[in-house]
Amino acid sequence: MCCQLTSFHYGSPGSGQKVYIQAALHADEVPGMLVAQFLRTELAALDGAGKIRGEIILVPAANPIGLAQAIHGAPFGRFDLTTGTNFNRAYKHVAEDLKTSLQGLLTASADANVALIREHARTSVAAWKPATDADALKKTLLGMAIDADIVLDLHCDNEAVLHVYAGTPLADAAAPLAAYLGAHALLLALEAGEEPFDEACSRLWWDLGAHFGPAFPIPAACLSTTVELRGEMDVNYDFARRDARGLLNFLAHAGVLDMQADSLPAPLCAATPLEGVEPIAAPHAGVLVFLKNLGDQVQAGDAIADLIDPVSGATTTLKCSVAGVFFARTAHRHLLRGMAVGKIAGPVAFRAGKLLSQ
């Protein structure tokens, strides 16, 4: 298979913060690709005016392998058809290499430690020996992002309101991003499981901090997030312009862009633990009728949907067991037993293990 990956580079490496933005790592999640077109126009103009304080890398279509895949005429970009692996899983966790390579090299200077860790992280990614085309793609993407200060991985859900995933130590740093984007949920975890891209860029910092201890200060030096731009069908110019503007406002707020950011809006949500998300599944096959709308605040015991057996007519009302925001749901209206119905973001952690959907 012959695939080409294209990246656009703005600003000057080493002159300030490094920002990495990619869209459509899950290649059938299209909204981010449209947002990237508006970002390209704005970033080119800002770059031409000398208003980028640092370096910005934009990858508008991060998964050419997935973009070339289809099954019976339908795009299929979430999993690699060769291996069955999710394109947003199984990235190299470089902290395991760095626990050895950094031994005896760290100091009491946080800034010096950050620079050293980034150097060793680049070396660790470069040493990754891919066994498949998908792994080769992952190595290339991670190589561009592993030493960034800010990583924005643009995805979407099946049907959803806008929401953001980030590491728990990044809660304060991610809050302005969530506010500028109008996110209805900011979901935090120390480790979501299975090594998604955003964690490959961020989790190494707190893992190394815990390993080496307080004598060697290691800040959470990479604000890496997964931004879920609503649902798969939410591809329109109004949303894309709004989301691009939100991202640019955030970068200006973070000091990367020399432009006047809009006033920080009041957040639509407080951060909640990813371990507090309740996934609701279908207990049997049937026709799905939602009783709550996306973005609704719900209470424990609220009815979320009815599931109707089309032959017997028997109806099962599906209820949530936690209070929170109804932030994501399936786009399908006939389900088989065990299929996902929707997700509620609650404030209290109660789950463990693999916290992300496949």
C-alpha positions, 0 to 999 in steps of 0.5 A: 500500500502506498500512502502519503502523510502530509504535515504543515509547519508554521513558526520557527522550531526552538523559538517558543512553545511547540504545538502539534495538532492532528485530525482524523487519526480515526480516519472515518472521523471527519469533523477534524479534517474540516476544522484543519482547513480553517486552521491552515488558512489562519495559521498561514496568515499568522505565520506570514505576519510573524505572529507565531511564538514558537512552532506549530505542526498541523497534520490535517489527515493523520491516517492515510492508511485508514482513509484508503480503507472501505468495507462494502463501500463504507469508510472504515478508518478506526481499525487497521484491516491488516491487524485489527488494531485500533489506530488510536491504541498501542503507541509506545510508552517511552517512559519505560525506556527513559527510566533506564536511560535517564538514571543518574542524569536528572538534576534539581532543575525542572527546566533542565530535566524537561529538556533532557527528557524530551531529548531522550523521548525523541531517541526512544521513539526513533528506536521504535522498530515498527512491525506493520504499516500501521506501526510505522504510521504511529511512529511517524506521528509520535515522532512529531509530537513527543517533544511538544508542549501542547498536543491537540488530537482531533477526533469525534464520537458516534453522536455526541456533544463536544468533549475533551479527554486529558490526563488528571495532572492536566486538569487546570491546563486543559480547563481553558481549552474546554471553555473556549471550545464549549465542551460539555465534559472534560474527562480526566484519567491518570491512565485510560488504558491501551496507550492512546496517542494523547497519553503517549505524549503526556503520561510519560511525565507523571510516570517519570515523576513518580519513578524518580521522586521529588528530588528531581522535579519533573512537571507535566510538561505536555498538555496533550488532549483528545478533543471529540468534535461532537458526532460523525455527521457534524461536518459543517462550516459553522461548527468548523469555523467555531471550533477553529476559532476556539482552538486559536483562542486557546493557543493565543491564551497559552501564549503561542499566538501573538493575537488578542484572544476572546475573553475566556467564556464561562465553562459549561462543565467541571472536570470529572474522572473518566472512571466516573463515566457510565457506559450503558449497553443494550440488554437485548436486541431491539429498536432504540428510542432515546428519551434524553437529549445529548447534553442533558443533565440527568439524575441517577435512575433517569430513563435514557432510552427505550429498547423495543423488541420489534416482534414481541413489542416488549419494551425495556426502559434503560436507566442510568445509575449515576448523575451527570451529563449525557454526552455521547450515544450511538447513531444506530437505532437498531441494536444487538445485545451488548451494543453501546447505547450511550455514556453519562459523565458522572463526578464520582469514580467507580470504574477501573481498567480499560476506560476507553471504548474500542 
